[in-house]
């Protein structure tokens, strides 16, 4: 059975953790929530570091079943764990840190080769260095490589970029995307950063005070108007698209998605490449007619499927363009003047589209 399913019950000082979840057995699931909501405790329960009551099955393998008195200790759970701090052995070179991870499993169980992991994370030139001679981003890449060399069936990552500065985060994110694209190991990834969510997540589990608020694919969760994360300044959606054409005289690239075609100022993407684009709610305006005499290139026929009033004086609107969902944030006065309501056809005018 493919999937990560479980339920945990654990009494904590600040709240009672009671979680019931059913997550995909591959791809990256982001665990999202405020500080102290129980995100790290959930990972520790999955790792067997916290002994909660409940059950856990990872892609058909039962790791815990309280009714049957089954509880695999951490060292018997086929997982890798990457923490906020890299926790490399300071007295060992990068190569010997990697060898330690590789030595933890038998050759029969090994499914990830050292050469492949070194290439995947771009650390070949670092092998002879000691950890003290590495940047923050390099240390974290080595820590991820060491975790992968245990050939885990599940990779747990607890805010792996939170201790890094902006440039180090920018350095390591492409490697996480490669890991996502090239390996089939499921990843549970904790982050507070919406940029990381937008770039990496396939699925989201949102928790608060030890309870599941919602779980679902990225688009579904990001467009839930009843969630606090949808009402932040950087609220928006991620749209999967494909590079289909160039307009050389105007330096435009066309990205086709399920609902239309975006025009963006970019010319380094190969035809056929799949990309993610981010559309923020604040960058979408609405009109009742298709105004062709406009500087905005990305205009789509859409239907309003939901709207809620925000304070002060703003309205957040959920739109569908065929099977694609967008959000728009406009003034309450504009909504009143246009007499917007659910089911109404409108034109969504996207002022800015960003590759993520």
C-alpha positions as CSV (number, residue, x, y, z in Angstrom):
1,X,0.0,0.0,0.0
2,X,1.5,3.3,-1.1
3,X,1.1,6.1,1.4
4,X,2.1,7.3,4.9
5,X,-0.8,6.9,7.3
6,X,-1.0,7.3,11.0
7,X,-2.5,8.7,14.1
8,X,-0.8,9.8,17.3
9,X,-2.0,10.8,20.7
10,X,0.5,12.4,23.1
11,X,0.0,14.6,26.2
12,X,2.3,17.6,26.2
13,X,2.7,20.5,28.6
14,X,1.2,23.1,26.2
15,X,-1.5,21.0,24.5
16,X,-2.6,17.4,23.7
17,X,-1.3,16.2,20.4
18,X,-4.0,14.4,18.5
19,X,-3.2,13.9,14.9
20,X,-4.7,11.7,12.2
21,X,-3.1,11.9,8.8
22,X,-2.9,10.2,5.4
23,X,-0.1,11.5,3.2
24,X,1.3,10.6,-0.2
25,X,4.0,7.9,-0.4
26,X,6.2,10.0,-2.6
27,X,7.0,13.6,-3.3
28,X,7.4,16.4,-0.7
29,X,4.8,16.9,1.9
30,X,5.2,20.2,3.7
31,X,4.1,20.3,7.4
32,X,3.0,23.9,8.1
33,X,1.9,25.7,11.2
34,X,2.8,28.3,13.7
35,X,5.6,28.0,16.3
36,X,4.6,25.5,19.0
37,X,1.9,23.9,16.9
38,X,3.4,20.4,17.1
39,X,5.3,20.1,13.8
40,X,8.6,18.9,15.3
41,X,6.8,16.7,17.8
42,X,5.0,15.0,14.9
43,X,8.3,14.3,13.1
44,X,9.8,12.9,16.4
45,X,6.7,10.6,16.8
46,X,7.2,9.4,13.2
47,X,10.9,8.8,13.9
48,X,10.2,6.9,17.1
49,X,11.9,9.5,19.3
50,X,8.6,10.3,21.1
51,X,6.6,7.4,22.2
52,X,3.1,8.5,21.4
53,X,0.1,6.1,21.3
54,X,-1.2,5.3,17.9
55,X,-0.3,3.7,14.6
56,X,2.1,4.4,11.7
57,X,2.4,2.7,8.3
58,X,5.0,3.9,5.7
59,X,4.4,2.6,2.2
60,X,3.0,-0.7,3.4
61,X,5.5,-1.2,6.3
62,X,4.0,-1.0,9.8
63,X,6.3,0.9,12.2
64,X,3.9,1.3,15.1
65,X,0.6,-0.2,16.2
66,X,-0.3,0.4,19.8
67,X,-3.1,-2.2,19.8
68,X,-0.7,-4.9,18.8
69,X,2.0,-3.6,21.0
70,X,4.3,-3.0,18.0
71,X,6.8,-0.1,18.3
72,X,9.9,-0.2,16.1
73,X,12.8,1.7,17.8
74,X,14.3,4.5,15.8
75,X,17.3,2.5,14.6
76,X,14.9,0.0,13.0
77,X,12.9,2.6,11.1
78,X,14.3,3.1,7.6
79,X,14.4,6.9,7.8
80,X,16.8,9.8,7.4
81,X,16.5,12.8,9.6
82,X,17.9,16.3,8.7
83,X,17.7,18.9,11.4
84,X,18.0,22.7,11.5
85,X,21.7,22.3,12.3
86,X,23.7,20.0,10.1
87,X,25.2,18.0,13.1
88,X,28.2,16.8,11.1
89,X,31.1,15.1,13.0
90,X,33.7,17.9,13.3
91,X,36.7,15.6,13.5
92,X,35.8,13.8,10.2
93,X,36.2,15.0,6.6
94,X,33.2,15.3,4.4
95,X,34.0,12.0,2.8
96,X,34.2,10.2,6.2
97,X,30.9,11.8,7.3
98,X,29.3,10.4,4.2
99,X,31.0,7.0,4.8
100,X,29.4,6.9,8.3
101,X,26.0,7.2,6.8
102,X,26.7,4.6,4.1
103,X,28.1,2.2,6.7
104,X,24.9,2.1,8.7
105,X,23.2,-0.3,6.3
106,X,24.3,-3.5,4.6
107,X,25.3,-3.6,1.0
108,X,22.1,-5.6,0.3
109,X,19.9,-2.8,1.7
110,X,21.8,0.0,-0.1
111,X,19.7,1.6,-2.8
112,X,21.5,4.9,-3.2
113,X,25.1,5.0,-4.4
114,X,27.7,7.4,-3.0
115,X,28.7,8.7,-6.4
116,X,25.1,9.4,-7.3
117,X,24.4,11.3,-4.1
118,X,27.6,13.3,-4.3
119,X,26.7,14.4,-7.9
120,X,23.1,15.0,-7.0
121,X,24.0,17.5,-4.2
122,X,27.1,18.9,-5.9
123,X,29.6,18.2,-3.1
124,X,32.3,16.4,-5.0
125,X,34.8,19.3,-4.5
126,X,34.1,19.2,-0.8
127,X,35.1,15.6,0.0
128,X,38.5,16.3,1.5
129,X,37.4,19.3,3.6
130,X,36.5,19.3,7.3
131,X,33.1,20.7,8.3
132,X,34.6,23.8,9.8
133,X,35.8,24.8,6.3
134,X,32.3,24.6,4.8
135,X,29.6,27.3,4.4
136,X,26.2,26.9,6.0
137,X,24.7,25.8,2.8
138,X,27.5,23.3,2.1
139,X,27.2,21.8,5.5
140,X,23.5,21.3,5.0
141,X,24.0,19.7,1.6
142,X,26.5,17.2,3.2
143,X,24.0,16.5,6.0
144,X,21.3,15.7,3.4
145,X,23.7,13.5,1.5
146,X,24.6,11.6,4.7
147,X,21.0,11.0,5.4
148,X,20.3,9.8,1.9
149,X,23.2,7.3,2.0
150,X,21.3,5.3,4.7
151,X,18.9,4.5,1.8
152,X,15.9,5.7,3.8
153,X,12.3,4.8,3.0
154,X,11.3,8.2,4.4
155,X,13.3,11.4,4.7
156,X,12.4,13.8,7.6
157,X,13.5,17.4,7.3
158,X,12.9,19.8,10.2
159,X,13.3,23.4,8.9
160,X,16.6,22.6,7.1
161,X,17.1,26.1,5.8
162,X,16.0,28.1,8.8
163,X,19.6,28.6,10.1
164,X,20.9,29.8,6.7
165,X,21.2,33.4,5.4
166,X,19.4,34.4,2.2
167,X,22.3,33.7,-0.1
168,X,22.8,30.2,1.4
169,X,19.1,29.4,1.1
170,X,19.2,30.4,-2.6
171,X,22.3,28.2,-3.0
172,X,20.6,25.0,-1.6
173,X,17.1,25.3,-2.9
174,X,18.0,24.1,-6.5
175,X,19.6,21.0,-4.9
176,X,16.4,20.2,-3.0
177,X,14.5,20.6,-6.2
178,X,16.8,18.1,-7.9
179,X,16.3,15.7,-5.0
180,X,12.6,16.1,-5.5
181,X,12.8,15.5,-9.2
182,X,15.3,12.6,-9.3
183,X,14.6,10.5,-6.2
184,X,11.4,8.6,-5.3
185,X,12.0,8.8,-1.5
186,X,9.0,10.6,0.2
187,X,10.0,13.7,2.2
188,X,8.2,15.3,5.2
189,X,9.5,18.8,5.3
190,X,8.8,21.4,8.0
191,X,9.1,25.1,7.1
192,X,7.7,28.5,8.0
193,X,8.8,30.0,4.7
194,X,6.2,30.4,2.0
195,X,8.9,30.6,-0.7
196,X,10.0,27.0,0.2
197,X,6.4,25.8,0.2
198,X,5.8,27.3,-3.3
199,X,9.0,25.8,-4.7
200,X,9.0,22.4,-3.2
201,X,5.6,21.2,-1.9
202,X,3.4,18.7,-3.6
203,X,1.1,18.2,-0.6
204,X,0.5,20.1,2.6
205,X,-0.4,19.1,6.2
206,X,-1.4,22.2,8.2
207,X,-1.6,21.8,12.0
208,X,-2.4,24.0,14.9
209,X,-2.2,23.3,18.6
210,X,-1.5,19.6,17.9
211,X,-4.5,19.2,15.6
212,X,-4.8,18.8,11.9
213,X,-6.5,21.9,10.3
214,X,-6.4,20.5,6.8
215,X,-4.4,18.3,4.4
216,X,-4.4,18.2,0.7
217,X,-2.5,19.0,-2.5
218,X,-0.7,22.3,-2.7
219,X,-3.2,24.1,-4.8
220,X,-6.2,23.0,-2.7
221,X,-4.6,24.1,0.6
222,X,-3.3,27.5,-0.7
223,X,-6.8,28.4,-1.9
224,X,-8.7,27.5,1.2
225,X,-10.2,30.8,2.2
226,X,-10.9,29.6,5.8
227,X,-7.2,29.2,6.6
228,X,-5.0,32.0,8.1
229,X,-2.2,31.3,5.6
230,X,-4.5,32.4,2.8
231,X,-4.9,35.9,4.3
232,X,-1.3,36.9,4.6
233,X,0.3,39.6,2.4
234,X,2.1,36.9,0.3
235,X,-1.0,34.7,-0.2
236,X,-1.2,33.3,-3.7
237,X,-1.1,30.1,-5.8
238,X,1.4,28.0,-7.7
239,X,0.5,27.0,-11.2
240,X,2.2,24.1,-13.1
241,X,3.0,25.1,-16.6
242,X,5.1,24.1,-19.6
243,X,7.4,26.2,-21.8
244,X,5.8,26.1,-25.3
245,X,7.1,29.0,-27.3
246,X,9.2,32.2,-27.5
247,X,8.4,35.6,-28.9
248,X,12.0,36.8,-29.7
249,X,11.3,40.4,-30.8
250,X,9.6,41.1,-27.5
251,X,11.8,38.8,-25.3
252,X,8.7,36.9,-24.1
253,X,8.4,33.2,-23.2
254,X,5.0,31.5,-23.3
255,X,4.0,29.1,-20.6
256,X,0.9,26.9,-21.2
257,X,-1.2,25.8,-18.3
258,X,-4.6,24.2,-17.8
259,X,-6.6,27.2,-18.6
260,X,-4.5,29.3,-20.9
261,X,-1.1,30.7,-21.5
262,X,1.1,33.0,-19.4
263,X,3.5,35.5,-21.0
264,X,6.7,36.2,-19.0
265,X,9.9,38.1,-19.6
266,X,12.4,35.3,-19.6
267,X,14.4,33.6,-22.4
268,X,16.6,30.9,-20.8
269,X,14.0,28.1,-20.5
270,X,14.1,25.2,-23.0
271,X,10.9,24.3,-24.9
272,X,9.1,21.5,-23.1
273,X,10.4,22.2,-19.6
274,X,7.9,22.0,-16.8
275,X,8.0,25.0,-14.5
276,X,6.1,26.4,-11.5
277,X,4.9,29.9,-11.5
278,X,3.7,31.9,-8.5
279,X,0.7,34.3,-8.8
280,X,0.1,36.5,-5.8
281,X,-3.4,37.5,-4.9
282,X,-2.4,41.1,-4.7
283,X,-1.2,41.0,-8.3
284,X,-4.6,39.9,-9.7
285,X,-7.3,42.5,-10.5
286,X,-10.7,41.9,-12.0
287,X,-12.8,43.4,-14.8
288,X,-16.2,42.8,-16.2
289,X,-15.0,43.2,-19.8
290,X,-11.9,42.1,-21.7
291,X,-10.1,45.4,-21.9
292,X,-7.7,45.0,-24.8
293,X,-6.3,48.5,-24.5
294,X,-4.3,47.6,-21.5
295,X,-0.6,47.1,-20.7
296,X,-1.4,43.8,-18.9
297,X,-0.6,40.8,-21.1
298,X,-2.1,38.0,-19.0
299,X,-5.9,38.3,-19.0
300,X,-8.1,35.3,-18.6
301,X,-11.8,34.6,-18.5
302,X,-12.7,33.3,-15.1
303,X,-15.6,32.5,-12.8
304,X,-15.9,33.5,-9.1
305,X,-16.2,30.5,-6.9
306,X,-15.9,32.0,-3.5
307,X,-15.2,35.4,-1.8
308,X,-14.7,36.6,1.8
309,X,-14.4,40.1,3.2
310,X,-11.0,40.8,4.8
311,X,-10.2,43.7,7.1
312,X,-9.6,46.5,6.6
313,X,-11.8,47.1,3.5
314,X,-10.5,44.2,1.4
315,X,-12.1,41.2,-0.3
316,X,-10.3,37.9,-1.1
317,X,-11.8,36.2,-4.2
318,X,-11.3,32.6,-5.4
319,X,-11.4,32.2,-9.2
320,X,-11.4,29.3,-11.6
321,X,-9.9,29.3,-15.1
322,X,-11.0,25.9,-16.3
323,X,-9.2,23.6,-13.8
324,X,-6.8,26.2,-12.5
325,X,-7.5,28.2,-9.4
326,X,-6.3,31.8,-8.8
327,X,-6.8,34.2,-5.9
328,X,-7.5,38.0,-6.2
329,X,-7.3,40.6,-3.4
330,X,-9.2,43.8,-4.2
331,X,-10.8,46.6,-2.3
332,X,-14.2,46.2,-0.7
333,X,-15.3,49.3,-2.7
334,X,-14.2,47.8,-6.0
335,X,-16.1,44.6,-5.2
336,X,-19.2,46.6,-4.3
337,X,-19.0,48.8,-7.5
338,X,-18.6,45.7,-9.7
339,X,-21.4,43.8,-7.7
340,X,-19.2,40.7,-7.5
341,X,-20.8,37.5,-6.4
342,X,-20.2,33.7,-6.5
343,X,-20.9,32.3,-10.0
344,X,-20.2,35.6,-11.7
345,X,-18.0,35.5,-14.9
346,X,-15.1,38.0,-14.8
347,X,-11.8,38.7,-16.5
348,X,-8.8,38.1,-14.2
349,X,-6.0,40.5,-15.0
350,X,-2.7,39.1,-13.8
351,X,-0.2,42.0,-13.4
352,X,2.8,39.8,-12.4
353,X,3.9,36.2,-12.8
354,X,7.0,34.9,-11.2
355,X,8.9,31.7,-11.7
356,X,9.6,29.8,-8.5
